[in-house]
């Protein structure tokens, strides 16, 4: 469905039907985020985390539907995926991926928003992996899963993931926005 068709169709809807359509799109994108994150997992042994391609749908949600939708898709879709096998990462993922989606939806040029969102994701996981988890891990052992050194190792795969998410999200948004 093209965004022009969607926008015209949405304007004809009652406020309740429009809200339902928006909620359905956000739910579908959150589900796609969770599924693609679960299905494509490449472990990063240094941090006990993993590389994935779910960022494509987080960035798409922000670019297409705005910051609120991006935040919801990023926080919920990715956290659901972490609940399957990586629950210790849920707090970091909720915050980082939610912020990634929010930034992707900022009212600035789409490529800039996508790039900034990718940077937010890489920086956010670095902060959690280098500082927050080691600090919290001293009090709550289950969070003692990474170190500052390991977080440095994870920068490269996280950057590749961020770039892939930005490029993929932009490509999908572009195909939706330019359909006639």
C-alpha angles and dihedrals in degrees: 000000000000121000090236090054090044092050093048092045092048092053090057093052127093114251090258094052091045091052090048092051091050091048091049092052093047091048092049092049091047089051091048089050092052095045096047090045091052096041097049109044122153110183122236099203095191092067101021087241131111145228115244142163100231090108088078091072094040091056092042090053092052095045095045105034104022139250098306092053091044091052093050094045093046097045099041103031094048095041091053088053092050090051086067102072104331107059094149088069095055096097093049093042094048091054100036100041092041090054090045091056093045092052091047088058097052113126095251132103108310097235090050092049091049092049093047090049090053091049090050090053094050094044093044095054090045091055092048095044098041101038119004101047095044090049095046090041090066089065101028109036096202088069093054091098103119146026137211089260092052090048089057090054090051093054093084099050090041090051091050089049091049093050091047090050093049094047094043094044092048091048093051092044090049092051091049095043095048101046113115 
